[in-house]
């Protein structure tokens, strides 16, 4: 068969494939249109990070900023507020990763080991309910529980003869409260992923471990955790990619003037300088910096995972 016949055969197979699965491609039109309109077209305005912003001109008509277009990046790194926000963002996200990442894994293993199915379902439901609460509601609950004078926890401590703990007023205590509230809000929802991964482990492996005399902890160590390893690696890589990402509602709702030295993160900086201060070019440059660092961490973590024999995500 010559090359022309091979090309014709491939073309016929491609046409027959499209005719067979055209409903699937038709279903893709709507999500692709959504991403094109709301995700990719707005990305053309990324260029304002390198230009002098003008509200009366389009992004293509604006003049280039000084220092070969990097004026706003230099201005950002010369801004003390941004450097503090960068430090706080990295610190809080790192603590979330170190303390919060193992929490759903541990909870999923504990739930999997429960023998009472009804108790397991009730516990799982209670654990992931906080995921549906907004951080405004959670901050109100935190204020009622941890306020220095009239918070429930400090009232109980005072009744026991213990001094009040400044959960929300002292920077070190605020950081601990911030991380623990984040774990409480997200641990149940993230546990669902690991429970689903555990159900995919072959039950014969547990039976073989029992035949070999392995106890419950040996089964967890030699069967459950190795079965969870691919899921753990993928979620860890994704978490490292968000190491400089910062949600707005959580630190903004929990912050106050006494802890601004640790609560001011990049998202709050963008809100203050971009939305309130109308410095759109500066905050766009900050957003690009966040994205570039996130991609670097993502690719580096993915390569490290592949070196250890894992599949990774890229």
N, C-alpha and C positions, 0 to 999 in steps of 0.2 A: 504494500500500500504506500503510494507516494505521499508527499507532504500536503498536497492539495486535498486529497481524499481524507487524510487525517484531520485537517482543519474543518472540512465539511462534516465529518462524523462528530467532532467535538461541538460544532455549532448546533447540530441536530439534537445532541444530548442536552445541551444547555437550554434549547428552546423547549424540549419535552419536559425538562425539570421545572422550568418556569411555568409552563401550562399546568403542571401537576400541583405545584405549591403556590399558585398566584394568590390565593386568599391570605396566606401568611405575609406575603410581601405587601398586600393591600393594607393589612393591619398595621404594618410598620410605618405607613405614611403619616398617621397622626402623631406618634411620638417623635418621628424625625422632624416633622414640621414644627412641633413644640420646641425641640432643642435648637433648631435653626433660628427661630424667631426670638426666643427668650434667652438662649444661652450663647450662640455663636455670633449673631449680628451685634448684640451689645458689646462684644469683645473688641469691636473696632474702636471703642472709646478708651481702650487701654492706652492708646497713644497720647492721651492728655497728660500722662505722667512725664512725658518728654517735651511737652509744649507749654506755652503760656496760655492758661485757660481764659476763654472769653465766652460769655453766655450768649453773645449775638453771632458767634461764628460756629460753623461745624468743626468737627475734630480734624478734618482734612485741611481746613483753611487757617487754623491757628498757627502762630509763629513758633518756631522751635525755641526751647528754653536755652539758657546759657550753659557753658561748660559741656558743649557737644550734646545737649539734651539731658544731661544728668544733674542739672541744677537742683531739682526737687529731691533727688536721692541724697545729694550732699547736704541739703537743708535738713532733711529728716534725721540724718546721722549727726548733725550738729545740734539737734534739739534734745535738751535734757529730758523732757517729758517722754519723748519717743524711746530713748535709751532705757529709762525706768520701765516703760510699758513693755519693751522687748524683754528685759530681765524678768519682770513679773510673769509675763506670758510663758516664757520657757520654764520658769520655776514651778508654776502651778500645773502646767501640763505634764511636766516630768513627775511631779508628786502624784498626779492623777494616774499616770502610767505605772509607776512603781508600786503604789499602794492599791490603786483601784483595779488594775488589770487582772491580778490573780483572784480578786474577790468573786466574780461570777464563775470562774473555774472551780473554786472550792465549793461554792454553793451548789453548782450543778452536780458535783460528785456526791455531796451530802444528800441531796434530794434523790439521786439515783440509788443510793444505798438504803433509803427508807423502805421498809416492808409494808407499811400501812398506806395503801394507795390513796385513800380519801384524805388522810392527813397530808400526804405529799401534794395532792392537788390544791388543797386549801392553802398550804404554806407557799406554794409557787404563785398562786393568785395574789396573796397578800404581798409577796415580795415584788411583783412587777406592777402593782397598782400605782406606786409613786411615779412611775414613768409618765403617767397621764396627767400629772399635776404640773402646772406652769411654775416657773421659778418665782413669780410674784407671790403665788400662794405659799410656796415653800419658804420664802423669805419671811412672810407673815407668821408662819408656824415657828420658824427659828427665832423670831423676835419674842414671841410669847414664851418660848421654852428657855432661851439663853440670854435674855436681857439681864444686864448686871444687877438691877435692883428688884424688879418685879417679875423676872423670868421664873418659871416653875422650877427649873433645875436649881437655880441659885437660892430660891426660897427654901427648898428641901435641904440644900447644903447648909444654909444658915441655921435651920432648925436643928441640924445635927452638930452644930458648933464649928462648922468649916467655913472659912472665908469664901466670899463670892469669887467666881472665876470669870474673868473678862472675855468670854467666848467671842464676842463681836466687837470689842473695843480695843483689844491689844493685837498688834500685827501678827505675832507668832500664834496666838490662840485663834485668831481669825483664819489664818491659813489652814490650821488643823480642822476647824469647823467647816471651812469651805470644801476641803477634800472629803471629809466624812459625809457631808450632805450630798456631795456628788456621787459617792459610792451608794448611799442609801437610795438615791433617785434612779440610778441606772443599773444596779446590780441584778435586779430581778429580770429586767428585759433582756440584758445580755446573756443571762443564764439560759434562756430559751435556745440560743444558738448552740451552746455546748450540750444541752440535753438532746437536741436533735442529732448532734454528732455522736453522742454516746449510743443512741438507738441504732446507729449504723455499724457499730462494732459487732463482729460475729460472735453469737452466744457460745459457739463451740470453743472459743478461746478461754472463756470463763470455766467451762466444763473441764477442759484440759488442765487448766491451772488447779482446779479442785482435785482432780485425780493425782496431780503431782504434790498435793498436800499444801497448797498455798492458802493462806488465810485471807480475810477480807482486805487487809492493808496491802498484802502482797499482790492481790488481784488489781487493786487500784494502781499500784506502782508499775506493775509489769504488763497490764492489759489496758486499763482505762486510759491512763496518761499517754502511752504510746498511740492509742487510737485517737486521742484528742490532739496529738501533736500537729498534724497538718492544719487543723482549724486554728489552733493557737498561733501558729507561725503566720498565717494569712492575716488574722486580726491584729497581731503585733505589728506587722509591716504597715498595715493601714493606720494604726495608731501612731506609729513613728512618722508617717507622712503628714499627720496633723499636729506635730509637736509645736509648731508656731501658729497653728490655727487657734482662734479664740472666739468662743461664743460670747454674745453681748449680754443676754438677759441674766445669766447666772452671776457674774461678778457685779453687774450694775445693780441688781436687786439686793445683793447681800452687802454691798459696800456702804461705807459712811466716811465722814471726814476724818475720823480718828485712825482709819486703816488705809487711807488713800495711797500710802507709800508701797503697799503690797497689792492693792486691789485694782490699781489702774493698769489695765491690760491694753493690747493693741486695738481691740474692737472699741473700747471706750475712747482711746486716743483718736481713732478715726471718726467717731461720733462727735467729739468735742471740736476737732480741728476741721473736719470735713463738712458735717451737716450744720453745726452751730457756727463754726468759723469760716465756712465757705471757701476753704482751701482745698479744692477738689484735686488739683494736680498733685499736691503734696500727699494726700491720703491715697490717691491712686498709686503713686510710687511706693508707698508703704505696703499696699495690697500686693503689688507685683513682687516686692521683696519677700513677703510671706509665702507666696506661691512658689517662687524659685527655691527657697529653702525647703519647703515641703516636698517638692519634687526630688531635690537632692537627697533628703533623708529617705524618701520612698525607694529610690533607685539603689542607694547604698544598702538599705536593709534587705532589699530583694536579692542583691548580689551575695550578701553574707549568708542569707538563707539557702541559696542555691549551692554555695560552697559546702554547706553542711548536709547536702543531699535532699533538701526540700524543694518543692516545685516552685514556690513563690507565686507572684501574681502577674509578672511580666514575661 
